[in-house]
Amino acid sequence: MRKSQGESIRCPIDEQIVYNQLDDNEAAIWSLLLASGYLKVLSYDRLDLIEANEDQMYELTLTNYEVKRMFHSMVKGWFTNAGSAYNDFVKALLSGNLKEMRNKDKTIFGL
């Protein structure tokens, strides 16, 4: 996903999100960003058209130019001092190598 490029993401939303769920539920961040006003809903699946065992999906995008700039600056700041580890992280990301991404993630973010 390239949120800073103005694109959207499709994901389920939990309107009852609780802060402590952020560690256990990778989709929870989208619910939090939506509830906080950083994202807006472009479209969503009608409940009467989806199977009972499927999640209702929402198409989300950043709300405005200022939010887009804020996220761009924030993400850029994460990688400012990362050096070659950042390039290796991006290569691993583009190749779909999750193991290498995690290794570089630890180097970049000091995890």
C-alpha positions in Angstrom: 0.0 0.0 0.0 1.2 3.5 -0.8 -0.9 5.8 1.4 1.4 8.8 0.8 0.7 8.4 -3.0 -3.1 9.0 -2.5 -4.1 5.4 -2.9 -6.6 3.5 -0.8 -6.6 0.3 1.2 -9.4 -2.3 1.6 -9.7 -3.7 5.1 -12.2 -4.7 7.8 -13.0 -2.1 10.5 -13.8 -2.7 14.1 -15.9 0.1 15.4 -15.4 -1.2 18.9 -11.6 -1.0 18.8 -9.8 -0.9 22.2 -6.3 0.5 22.4 -4.8 -2.7 23.9 -5.9 -4.7 20.8 -3.3 -2.9 18.6 -0.6 -5.5 19.5 -2.8 -8.5 18.8 -4.8 -7.4 15.8 -2.9 -6.0 12.8 -6.1 -4.6 11.2 -6.8 -2.6 14.4 -4.5 0.3 13.3 -6.9 1.1 10.4 -9.8 1.2 12.8 -7.9 3.5 15.1 -6.8 5.8 12.3 -10.4 6.0 10.9 -11.8 6.8 14.4 -9.1 9.4 14.9 -10.0 11.2 11.6 -6.8 10.5 9.7 -8.6 8.2 7.3 -12.0 8.4 5.6 -14.3 5.8 4.1 -14.6 5.9 0.3 -16.8 2.8 0.0 -17.8 -0.4 1.9 -19.3 -3.7 1.2 -23.1 -3.9 1.7 -23.8 -6.5 4.5 -26.6 -8.0 2.4 -24.2 -8.9 -0.4 -21.5 -10.7 1.6 -21.3 -14.1 3.1 -22.0 -14.6 6.8 -18.5 -15.8 7.5 -16.8 -12.9 5.6 -15.7 -9.5 7.1 -17.3 -6.4 5.8 -14.6 -4.6 3.9 -14.0 -0.8 3.7 -12.0 1.2 1.2 -10.1 3.8 3.1 -7.9 6.8 2.2 -6.2 9.7 3.9 -8.6 12.5 4.6 -6.7 15.5 3.1 -3.4 16.9 1.9 -2.2 17.9 5.4 -2.7 14.4 6.8 -0.9 13.0 3.7 2.1 15.4 4.3 2.2 14.5 8.0 2.3 10.8 7.3 4.9 11.3 4.6 7.2 13.2 7.0 6.6 10.8 9.8 7.6 7.7 7.7 10.5 9.5 6.1 11.7 10.4 9.6 11.7 6.7 10.6 14.3 6.0 8.0 16.4 9.1 8.1 19.3 7.5 10.0 18.8 4.0 8.7 21.4 4.1 5.9 22.0 0.9 4.0 19.7 -1.0 6.3 16.8 1.0 4.8 17.7 0.1 1.2 18.0 -3.6 2.3 14.6 -3.3 4.0 13.0 -1.9 0.8 14.6 -4.6 -1.4 13.2 -7.3 1.0 9.8 -5.6 1.0 9.7 -5.5 -2.8 10.8 -9.1 -3.1 8.3 -10.3 -0.5 11.1 -11.6 1.8 9.3 -11.3 5.2 12.2 -12.9 7.2 14.7 -10.4 5.8 12.3 -7.5 6.4 12.0 -8.5 10.0 15.8 -8.6 10.3 16.2 -5.2 8.8 13.3 -3.9 10.7 15.1 -4.7 13.9 18.2 -2.9 12.7 16.4 0.2 11.5 14.1 0.6 14.5 16.3 -0.9 17.2 13.8 -3.6 18.1 
